[in-house]
């Protein structure tokens, strides 16, 4: 299970697809240090194995108490990863300090193979160069890195070039995030179902030869594409299981994933902004296990339309966030999927 904590809304970038609609200053109702510690102390109540905590934003480096909070989490034996923004605050010294404080992984965003393409998405010149430099530093420091790349109409044709750019950096994982039209992301164009299917097939082909894991975010139907391709290749069920292709089996918004906003709202995912409670008064374990929305998202038989009758609804289940963005109903079908279950 992954818990994504949006530590702050503050960020110096102006990314065109920003879910958080980040601004230059913290939200006045942002969780303070004591409230943040109280949130961290709820996480062990999930029991073993403990969830992984991913610190996001905004820019988590904008929190002045960042390292104290990382120490609190590590003292609770919680695994911590972080997704900082590529601003001047992201220095080699900061990365080294993150590693010294026990951060297990680093997430960086790369949305173009050139400065012009990447910076046009991020909204601030120089972001591409800082990201590439951060990748070099992380490699020197032997920090595991996940690179996140936007998959949208504006970026899809550049994906092979981004892959070539990433090859020398020894990253652990490359995840292509299929655009959800929330926050500032509404100004960008999502992929059509046909183009999404084409890209998912390319991702599958690339995953077979890449030296790092290649995966998707907010595109669980990639699991269906990968499974179909493996079956077409004549692989047995046992071979497919050993390949690791189903290790994210069933993980989707609200199931294996929880999001806590900078003001403490508890949601199924950052891209599914439907609060079921707030950490100032509610327990995240209770909300995850017992709130009506989470219980619906745990159970694929509750899904509607095509996703509700699909043979892949347990393995995949569709993006609940995209269903909500398109229809206002988190249980509806994922409109990016071409598969006809009839």
N, C-alpha and C positions, 0 to 999 in steps of 0.2 A: 504493500500500500504506500502511496505517495501523498503527503500533505504539502500543499503549496501554500506558503504564507507570503502574502503581499505585505512586506514590512512597511512600505511607505508608498505614497503616490508621487513623491518628489523625484524628479529626474531632469537632467540637463538636456536630454534629447527631445526630439519632436517627431517620433516615428509615425509614419502614415497609417500603420495598422495597429497602433497601440490599443490593446484591450482596456488598459487601466485609465486611458485618457490622462496620462501623467502630466503634471504641471511642475513648475520650478520650486514650489514650496510644499511642505507637508500639509495634509488635511488637518484642520483644527481638531478633529475627533480621532486622530490617529492613536492607536494603542500606545500608552506610555511604557516606560521600562517595567514597572511593577505589573501592569496588566499583561505585558508580553511574557514575563517570567511565569505568570499564572497560566497562560496559554501553554507554554512549553511543559509545565508540570502536569498538564492533562494528558499529554501524548502517551506516557507509559501505561495509562489505564487501558490502552488497546491490548496490552499483553504481548507476548512473544509470538512471532517475530515483530519487533517494533516497526512502525512505519518509518520511511525515510522522509526527512524534512527538506524541502527545497525552498530556499529563501529567494523571493522574487520582489518585483516592484512594478512601477517605478524603478528606482535604482537602490538596491539594498545598501550600497556604499554610502548613500546619503544619510543613513542612520548613524548618529554619533555614538550610539551604544551597541553597534553591530558586534564588535568582538566580545563584549561582555555577554551578549545574548548567545553567541556561538558557544562560549565557554559554559553557559548554563545548560545548553542543549547537550553538549558533549559530556558534561557531568552526569546527565541523565541517561547516558549511553545511547543517545539518539544520533543516527547518521545524518550528516548535514551536507547538502550541496548548495551552491549559490549561482545566481545568474546576474552578474553585474552588468551595468551599461558600459559601453566603450566610450568613456569620457576621460578627460585628463586625470581624474581621480584613480583610474585603473592603472596603477604603476606596477613595476616588477616587485617593489618593496611590499605593496599591498598583497600581491599574489603570494609572496613568500610568507607574509604574516598569516594569511588565510590558511596556508598549509600548516604552519606552526601551531595554529589554534585547532587543528584537527578537521578542517573541511575536507570531505572525501571526494568532491567533484566540482568541476567548474562548467558552467554553461555559457557559451558565447553565441551571438547571433551573426550570421553572415548571409546577407540577402542578395549579393551580387558578386560576380567574378572580377569586377573592376570598381574603382573608387566612384566613378560616375553612377554606376548602377546601384551599388550598395548605399551610397550617401543620399541618393534621391529618395530612397525608402526611409532612411533614418532621419532625414531632415536637417542634418548638421554636417558640414564639410569636415573631413578628417577622420570620420568614424571608421571608415574602411581601414585606413592605415593603422589606427589604434587597435582594431580587432586583429589584424594580421600580426602586429607586434605582440599582443597579448597571447596569441597562439604560440609564438616563438618562445616567450617567457615560460608559458605553461609547460612546453616541451622540455625546456632546460631544467625546470623545477620538478619534472616528472609528476605533474598533476593530471589526473584523468580529466579529459575534456569531452563534453558533448557540444557539438555545433548544431544550432537550430537555424533552418532556412525556410523562409516563407515560400509556400507554393500557391501562387495566384496567377492570374492572367498576365500580370506585368512582369513576372519573374520566371515562369516555367521554362521558357526557351533557353534561359541561362543556366539551368540546373546542371547539364553535363559539364559546363565550364567550371562551375563551382566545385563539382566533384574532383576535377583535375587539379584545381587549386589546393584542395584539402589533402591530397594524397601524401605530400611529404611531412605533414605535421604530426603524425602518430596519434591521431585522436582516437578516442574509444568508441564514439557513437556519432552518427550524423542523422538527425531527425528532420524530416520535411514536414513543416506545419501547414496543413491545408487551411487556407483562410476561412475564418468565421466572421461574418459581417456584424461585429459588435464593436462598441467604442469607436475609435477613429478608423477602424478597419472598414467601415461602411463606404469610405471614399475609394477603396480598391475593388477590383473585379475578381470574384471567385472563379475558379476553373469551371468550365462546363462539365457535365457528367462524362461526356466522351473524352475530353482532354484529361480529366482526372483519371479515368481508367487507363488511358495511354501512359500517363506519368507513373501510375502504380505498377504497370508492367515493366517500365524502365527501371523503377526502383527495385523490383524483384530481380531483374537481370543483373543490375549493378551489385546488389547484395550478395550475389553468388561469387563475385570476383574481388570485392573490396576487402582491404585489410582491416577494416573497422565495421562495426555493425551499422547497417543502413535501415532506417525504420521511418514510421510516420507518426504524426500527432494530429488528432482530430480527423483521422481517416482510417477508422477501424476496418473498413471494407477492404483495405489492403490485405488483411488476414485471409479474406475469402479469395482474393486474386492470387496470393502466394500459394494457398492450399490447392486451388484449381491448377495452377501451373505445375506444382509438384506431382499432382495426380496424373497430369498429361505426360509428364516425364517418366511415368511408370514407377514412381516411388511408392513403397509400401507404407502402411500406417506407422509401423515401427520406425522406419527410416525418417518419416516426417517428424515424429516425436523427437528422435535423436538430433534432428537438424536444429531444434530450438525454435522452429517457426511458430509454434503455438504457445510459447512461453508467456505471451501477453494475453492469452486466452481469457476472454470475458472482461478484461480491463477496459473501462470506459468512464465517461463523466459520471461521478456519483457512485461508481462501483470500483473500488481499488484506488479511487482518487477523491480527495477532498480539498477544498480551497477556503482559506481564511483571508478576508480582505484587510486592508490597513486599518479599517475602523472596527474590525472584529466580526463582521458578518460571516456566517458559515454557509458556504454554497457547495453544490456538487462539483463545480469546476470554475475556473476563472472566466471561461467563455460561456458559462451557464449561470448567469447572475440572478439566481433565485434563492434568496436567503431563507434558511429554515430556522435560524436562531442567531445569537450573538455570544461570543465567548465571554463577554462581560457578565452574562447571567446564565448561559447554557453550557453544558458539557459536550465537547465535540464527539466523544464516544457515543453518548446517548443519541445525539442528532444523527450520527452516521448509521447507527443500528436501528433506530426506532422512529425517526421522523417519517411522516407519510411519503414525502417526495423521495427520500433516499430509499425507502422500502420498495417503492415502485421501480426505481432505477436498478435496484439489485435483481429484479425479477423480469427477465426478458418476455415472459408470458403476458406482462402488462403492456408491452409495446403495441402500437396500433399500425394499421395499414400494412404496407409491404413488410416492414421490419417485424411486425407481430406474427406473420405467418412464414417467415423465411427460415429455411433449414440452417442458416448460419447465424441465427439470432443469438445463440449462446456464445459462439466463438467471436462474433463481431458485435452485433447489436446496434450498429450505426452510431454516428455522432449525435448524441443527445443535444449537444450545444447547437449544432447546425440545424437540427430539427426545430429547436426552439426559436432560433434566429429567423427561420423561414416561415414558421407557422404560428409561433406563440405557444406551441404545445411541445414540451420536452419528450413526450412519448410517441410523437409522430414519426414518420419515416424520414430517413436521412436523404435529402434530395440529390446528393452528389452520386448516389449509387445507381448503377445501370442494371443491376441484377434483377431479373424477373422471377420471383419464387413460385409463380403459378404453374 
